[in-house]
């Protein structure tokens, strides 16, 4: 079988000593990444998922510029509306829209609401919404709990399977956007969920149907659909990534054996 060329330059005795040393070190680094790619990906995800939680910590410590920098960074990833975000260092883990309007502005304009990051009494907002927490935290969670123990016998999810895992979040987010656009964020069919209350004959409490508080229907839907999306990402992408990195590792091993060098 013909051995494919690795991504980095092939080891060669005709190159200069400096270029040869760089090629060897580059191949060794790529080999390490190929053998430990899941660890590397998990560390990157942990950093990306963890930074939004540092924003409220920095604000609480008085490190305002550091906290605001994180809010700004993640503002390009998320709407950051406070009533759909977690709060730390306050009395409530999620703050209802009415309370935000009382201390901020009596507005339902998302562009204004997203500017509210909290205060010393209410606590400080995590830098992205509860949906983003589950959607981005899902791959980190499922990668360690699902893929890691099954990686040697797990077949990759086909593209239609990934679509099915993504569909619930798309439907939930899409209906929220439609509801907000038609009736506003404080009165749409996805804010009150009166349709579900009628279907279930008001079996559950009013707090379950309306709003975004912890334990509400909207909270559970964002959490569950985000986790399903994360599971789909891991099942679809990780087996393929594992196979590609394993192939790269074999190529590099073959090159080092041909050059008579140890990894």
C-alpha positions as CSV (number, residue, x, y, z in Angstrom):
1,X,0.0,0.0,0.0
2,X,1.3,3.4,-0.9
3,X,1.9,5.7,2.1
4,X,0.4,9.1,1.7
5,X,2.4,12.2,2.4
6,X,1.7,13.8,5.8
7,X,0.5,17.3,6.2
8,X,3.9,18.6,7.3
9,X,7.1,18.3,5.2
10,X,8.5,14.8,4.6
11,X,11.6,13.9,6.6
12,X,14.6,14.2,4.3
13,X,18.3,14.1,4.7
14,X,18.7,16.5,1.9
15,X,17.2,19.4,3.8
16,X,19.2,21.7,5.9
17,X,19.7,20.8,9.6
18,X,17.4,23.6,10.6
19,X,14.6,22.7,8.2
20,X,15.1,19.0,9.0
21,X,14.7,19.7,12.7
22,X,11.6,21.8,12.1
23,X,10.1,19.0,10.0
24,X,10.8,16.4,12.7
25,X,9.3,18.6,15.5
26,X,6.3,19.5,13.4
27,X,5.6,15.8,12.6
28,X,6.0,14.9,16.3
29,X,3.6,17.6,17.3
30,X,1.1,16.5,14.7
31,X,1.5,12.9,15.8
32,X,0.8,13.9,19.4
33,X,-2.3,15.8,18.3
34,X,-3.4,12.8,16.2
35,X,-3.1,10.5,19.2
36,X,-4.7,13.0,21.6
37,X,-7.1,14.9,19.4
38,X,-10.1,14.3,21.7
39,X,-8.2,15.8,24.6
40,X,-7.2,18.8,22.5
41,X,-10.7,19.4,21.2
42,X,-12.2,19.0,24.7
43,X,-9.8,21.5,26.1
44,X,-10.7,24.1,23.4
45,X,-14.4,23.5,24.0
46,X,-14.0,23.8,27.7
47,X,-12.3,27.1,27.2
48,X,-14.9,28.4,24.8
49,X,-17.8,27.1,27.0
50,X,-16.2,28.3,30.2
51,X,-15.3,31.9,29.3
52,X,-19.0,33.2,29.4
53,X,-19.2,32.0,33.0
54,X,-16.2,34.1,33.9
55,X,-17.9,37.3,32.8
56,X,-20.2,37.5,35.9
57,X,-17.3,36.4,38.1
58,X,-15.2,39.3,36.8
59,X,-18.1,41.7,37.2
60,X,-18.6,40.6,40.8
61,X,-14.9,41.0,41.5
62,X,-14.9,44.5,40.1
63,X,-12.9,43.6,37.0
64,X,-15.3,45.4,34.8
65,X,-13.2,45.7,31.7
66,X,-12.4,42.0,31.6
67,X,-16.0,41.2,32.1
68,X,-17.2,43.6,29.4
69,X,-14.6,42.2,27.0
70,X,-16.1,38.7,27.4
71,X,-19.6,40.1,26.9
72,X,-18.5,41.9,23.7
73,X,-16.7,38.8,22.4
74,X,-19.7,36.6,22.8
75,X,-22.2,39.2,21.6
76,X,-21.3,38.1,18.1
77,X,-22.4,34.5,19.0
78,X,-25.6,35.1,20.9
79,X,-28.5,37.6,21.4
80,X,-27.6,37.8,25.2
81,X,-31.1,38.7,26.2
82,X,-31.1,38.7,30.0
83,X,-34.4,36.9,30.5
84,X,-33.1,33.9,28.6
85,X,-29.7,33.8,30.3
86,X,-28.3,32.6,33.6
87,X,-27.3,34.9,36.4
88,X,-24.7,34.4,39.0
89,X,-24.2,36.0,42.5
90,X,-27.9,37.0,42.7
91,X,-31.0,35.6,44.4
92,X,-32.3,34.0,41.2
93,X,-30.5,31.8,38.6
94,X,-32.7,33.3,35.9
95,X,-34.3,36.7,36.0
96,X,-37.8,37.3,34.6
97,X,-38.4,39.9,31.9
98,X,-40.6,42.0,34.2
99,X,-37.8,42.4,36.8
100,X,-35.2,43.3,34.1
101,X,-37.6,46.0,32.8
102,X,-38.0,47.4,36.3
103,X,-34.3,47.9,36.9
104,X,-33.2,48.5,33.3
105,X,-35.7,50.0,30.8
106,X,-39.4,49.3,30.3
107,X,-38.7,47.9,26.8
108,X,-39.1,44.8,24.8
109,X,-36.5,45.8,22.2
110,X,-33.9,43.0,22.1
111,X,-31.2,45.4,21.1
112,X,-31.7,47.3,24.3
113,X,-32.4,44.3,26.6
114,X,-29.2,42.6,25.5
115,X,-27.2,45.5,26.9
116,X,-28.3,44.7,30.5
117,X,-25.6,42.6,32.1
118,X,-26.9,42.8,35.7
119,X,-26.1,44.6,38.9
120,X,-24.8,44.0,42.4
121,X,-28.2,43.2,43.7
122,X,-29.6,41.1,40.9
123,X,-26.3,39.4,40.0
124,X,-24.5,39.3,36.7
125,X,-25.5,37.7,33.5
126,X,-23.6,34.8,31.9
127,X,-22.3,36.0,28.6
128,X,-24.6,33.8,26.5
129,X,-28.1,32.4,26.7
130,X,-29.2,29.1,28.2
131,X,-29.6,27.7,24.7
132,X,-26.0,28.4,23.8
133,X,-24.9,26.8,27.1
134,X,-26.5,23.5,26.1
135,X,-25.7,23.7,22.4
136,X,-22.0,24.4,22.9
137,X,-21.7,22.5,26.2
138,X,-23.3,19.5,24.7
139,X,-20.4,18.4,22.4
140,X,-18.0,18.8,25.4
141,X,-20.3,16.7,27.6
142,X,-21.2,14.0,25.0
143,X,-17.6,13.8,23.8
144,X,-16.4,12.7,27.2
145,X,-19.5,10.7,28.3
146,X,-20.6,9.2,25.0
147,X,-17.8,9.1,22.4
148,X,-14.9,8.4,24.7
149,X,-16.1,5.0,26.0
150,X,-17.5,3.9,22.6
151,X,-15.0,5.3,20.2
152,X,-13.5,2.0,19.1
153,X,-16.8,0.5,18.0
154,X,-19.0,3.6,17.2
155,X,-20.0,4.0,13.6
156,X,-20.4,7.6,12.4
157,X,-24.0,9.1,12.3
158,X,-25.1,9.6,8.7
159,X,-26.0,13.1,7.5
160,X,-29.7,12.5,7.7
161,X,-29.3,11.4,11.3
162,X,-27.4,14.6,12.1
163,X,-30.3,16.5,10.5
164,X,-32.8,14.7,12.8
165,X,-30.8,15.6,15.9
166,X,-30.6,19.2,14.8
167,X,-34.2,19.6,13.8
168,X,-35.7,19.9,17.4
169,X,-33.4,22.9,18.1
170,X,-34.1,24.5,14.8
171,X,-37.9,24.1,15.3
172,X,-37.7,25.5,18.9
173,X,-35.5,28.4,17.9
174,X,-37.4,29.1,14.7
175,X,-40.8,29.2,16.5
176,X,-39.3,31.5,19.1
177,X,-38.1,33.9,16.4
178,X,-41.5,33.8,14.6
179,X,-43.3,34.4,17.9
180,X,-41.0,37.3,18.9
181,X,-41.4,38.9,15.4
182,X,-45.2,38.7,15.3
183,X,-46.2,39.5,18.9
184,X,-43.0,40.6,20.7
185,X,-40.9,38.8,23.2
186,X,-43.4,39.3,26.1
187,X,-46.6,38.1,24.5
188,X,-46.0,35.7,21.6
189,X,-47.4,32.2,21.4
190,X,-44.0,30.9,22.5
191,X,-43.8,33.2,25.5
192,X,-47.3,32.3,26.9
193,X,-47.5,28.8,25.4
194,X,-51.3,29.2,25.9
195,X,-51.8,26.6,23.1
196,X,-50.1,24.0,25.3
197,X,-52.0,25.1,28.4
198,X,-55.3,24.5,26.4
199,X,-54.1,21.1,25.1
200,X,-53.1,19.9,28.6
201,X,-56.1,21.5,30.3
202,X,-53.8,23.6,32.5
203,X,-52.5,20.5,34.2
204,X,-49.2,22.3,35.1
205,X,-48.6,25.5,36.9
206,X,-48.8,28.9,35.1
207,X,-45.0,29.3,35.6
208,X,-44.4,26.1,33.6
209,X,-46.3,27.4,30.5
210,X,-45.3,31.1,30.4
211,X,-41.9,32.8,30.5
212,X,-38.3,31.5,30.5
213,X,-37.6,30.7,34.2
214,X,-35.8,27.6,35.3
215,X,-38.3,24.7,35.1
216,X,-40.5,26.4,32.5
217,X,-41.4,24.7,29.2
218,X,-39.2,27.1,27.3
219,X,-36.3,26.4,29.6
220,X,-36.6,22.6,29.2
221,X,-37.0,22.8,25.5
222,X,-33.9,24.9,25.1
223,X,-31.9,22.6,27.3
224,X,-33.1,19.4,25.8
225,X,-32.9,20.5,22.1
226,X,-29.4,22.0,22.7
227,X,-28.2,18.7,24.2
228,X,-29.7,16.7,21.3
229,X,-27.9,19.0,18.9
230,X,-24.6,18.5,20.8
231,X,-25.1,14.7,20.7
232,X,-25.7,14.9,16.9
233,X,-22.5,16.9,16.4
234,X,-20.4,14.4,18.4
235,X,-21.9,11.3,16.8
236,X,-21.6,12.7,13.3
237,X,-18.2,14.4,13.5
238,X,-16.1,12.7,16.1
239,X,-15.9,9.2,14.5
240,X,-14.9,10.8,11.3
241,X,-12.3,13.0,13.0
242,X,-11.0,10.0,14.9
243,X,-10.5,8.0,11.7
244,X,-8.8,10.9,10.0
245,X,-6.4,11.5,12.9
246,X,-5.7,7.8,13.1
247,X,-4.7,7.7,9.4
248,X,-2.5,10.7,9.9
249,X,-0.8,9.0,12.9
250,X,-0.1,5.9,10.8
251,X,1.4,8.0,8.0
252,X,3.8,9.7,10.4
253,X,4.8,6.5,12.0
254,X,5.6,5.1,8.6
255,X,7.7,8.1,7.7
256,X,9.7,7.9,11.0
257,X,10.3,4.2,10.5
258,X,11.6,4.9,7.0
259,X,13.9,7.6,8.3
260,X,15.1,5.4,11.2
261,X,13.9,7.9,13.8
262,X,11.9,7.4,17.0
263,X,8.8,9.4,17.8
